[in-house]
Amino acid sequence: MPQTTSQFVYREATAESIDAIRPLWEKLNFHHAQISPRFSTALRLRTFETRKHQLLAKAQAGRLRVELVSVGSDLPSVAYCVSTVSADAVGEIDSLFVEEHLRGQGVGTELVRRAISWLDSMNVRLKVVSVMYQNNEALSFYERFGFHPRTVMLHESHDDDAV
């Protein structure tokens, strides 16, 4: 059942309806390509279908949560959050996006709060989130929820590398 917070409507979607995040995920992918030029070619070649299959494979046994946000109940989504729990009980906030004109209004905060609550209910042993290199705003945002950098993974960059 959808929940309304302020003017925003939050609704959980099923794994089968993950295609609903496609337009917003494509904006997120473009954003990542802009802030991390070294990997922009690979990011631009990345497809939603590939990402969707990665998420669905990771979250076998129904341990995938998709939450969509709209300004009204019958309007298009303006934000989303996808979270998963792996077979070894690692909970991850896999993907989060809020339309630029709505940032700073608490939508992302509410999505992360809900994702963490769901991960807690799934009794995960660890919660993680990956942040694209040079996305300092996202790092600061997630630190407010107790996430902190632990390692930095370096990639040898080639224009045709998959991200």
C-alpha atoms as one frame of an Amber mdcrd trajectory, in Angstrom:
protein
   0.000   0.000   0.000   1.459   3.400  -0.960   2.427   5.775   1.827   2.312
   9.532   1.446   4.941  11.635   3.187   4.422  15.348   2.654   3.641  15.689
  -1.059   5.528  12.487  -1.979   4.000   9.050  -2.461   6.270   6.093  -1.599
   5.335   2.680  -2.936   7.081  -0.648  -2.916   7.248  -2.452  -6.242   7.900
  -6.104  -6.964  11.059  -7.457  -8.555   8.964  -8.139 -11.654   8.288  -4.414
 -12.015  11.931  -3.335 -11.821  11.618  -1.966 -15.370   9.773   0.987 -13.829
  13.107   2.440 -12.668  14.659   2.400 -16.175  14.247   6.123 -17.055  15.594
   7.233 -13.685  18.429   4.659 -13.731  19.476   5.989 -17.144  19.679   9.498
 -15.657  21.766   8.138 -12.780  24.101   6.372 -15.189  24.497   9.593 -17.212
  25.207  11.500 -13.977  27.938   9.000 -13.079  29.481   9.377 -16.533  29.605
  13.157 -16.058  31.238  13.115 -12.629  33.750  10.375 -13.395  35.207  11.178
 -16.836  37.793   8.392 -16.693  34.978   5.819 -16.799  32.473   7.787 -18.892
  32.836   5.699 -22.046  32.216   2.449 -20.201  29.301   3.974 -18.288  27.675
   5.232 -21.458  27.916   1.730 -22.934  26.312   0.173 -19.859  22.699  -0.834
 -20.387  19.774  -1.017 -18.039  19.130  -4.608 -19.117  22.594  -5.630 -17.934
  22.141  -3.862 -14.600  18.669  -5.338 -14.156  19.971  -8.866 -14.683  22.797
  -8.226 -12.183  20.315  -7.092  -9.536  17.899  -9.954 -10.122  20.682 -12.548
 -10.035  22.099 -11.074  -6.846  18.778 -11.129  -5.059  17.564 -14.651  -5.666
  14.808 -15.967  -3.396  12.900 -12.678  -3.460  15.350 -10.642  -1.457  15.143
  -7.567  -3.605  13.282  -4.409  -2.678  12.324  -1.695  -5.135  10.784   1.505
  -3.834   9.422   4.192  -6.128   8.504   7.774  -5.289   6.150  10.071  -7.146
   4.722  13.490  -6.424   1.168  12.162  -6.823  -0.263   8.669  -6.881  -0.877
   8.602 -10.648   2.217  10.536 -11.704   5.539   9.184 -13.024   8.249   8.229
 -10.563  10.734  10.935  -9.573  12.971   8.786  -7.351  13.746   5.181  -6.544
  15.828   2.929  -4.338  16.801  -0.700  -4.976  18.134  -2.793  -2.111  19.170
  -6.435  -2.014  20.216  -9.117   0.419  22.772 -11.606  -0.866  22.885 -15.305
  -0.051  25.589 -14.581   2.539  23.375 -12.031   4.360  25.025  -8.861   3.060
  22.484  -6.105   2.630  23.155  -3.474   0.023  21.605  -0.250  -1.082  22.328
  -0.984  -4.729  20.919   2.003  -6.530  19.333   5.279  -5.493  18.296   8.255
  -7.578  16.271  11.407  -6.963  15.434  13.849  -9.743  17.757  16.828  -9.444
  15.010  19.427  -8.884  13.728  17.441  -5.868  17.042  16.921  -4.097  17.321
  18.490  -0.665  13.638  17.863   0.125  14.195  14.689   2.140  13.247  12.148
  -0.531  16.654  10.440  -0.591  16.838  10.491   3.194  13.448   8.812   3.450
  14.378   6.195   0.833  17.591   5.305   2.682  15.777   5.220   6.011  13.241
   2.780   4.540  15.961   0.678   2.886  17.898   0.398   6.166  14.720  -0.568
   8.007  14.046  -3.311   5.442  17.652  -4.547   5.646  17.359  -4.663   9.440
  14.163  -6.722   9.132  16.072  -9.153   6.879  18.666  -9.681   9.653  21.649
  -8.857   7.480  25.103  -9.256   8.991  26.514  -6.263   7.112  25.119  -3.258
   5.239  27.027  -1.767   2.313  26.620   0.842  -0.372  28.933   1.537  -3.313
  29.512   5.116  -4.410  30.922   6.102  -7.782  34.403   7.587  -7.625  34.323
  11.403  -7.373  30.693  11.438  -6.214  31.559  13.350  -3.061  27.967  14.482
  -2.467  26.864  10.850  -2.264  29.706  10.004   0.123  28.654  12.804   2.478
  25.013  11.789   2.167  25.613   8.141   3.126  27.951   9.065   5.981  24.920
  10.648   7.678  23.527   7.104   7.978  26.703   5.607   9.421  28.274   4.368
   6.172  31.976   5.135   5.852  34.617   4.265   3.246  36.447   1.082   4.103
  38.364   0.280   0.943  38.921   1.881  -2.422  38.855  -0.439  -5.405  41.064
   0.695  -8.265  40.374  -0.254 -11.877  42.749  -0.152 -14.799  40.807   1.982
 -17.240  40.288   1.148 -20.893  37.698   2.908 -23.025  35.878  -0.341 -23.773
  35.877  -1.713 -20.212  32.560  -2.644 -18.740  31.786  -0.942 -15.449
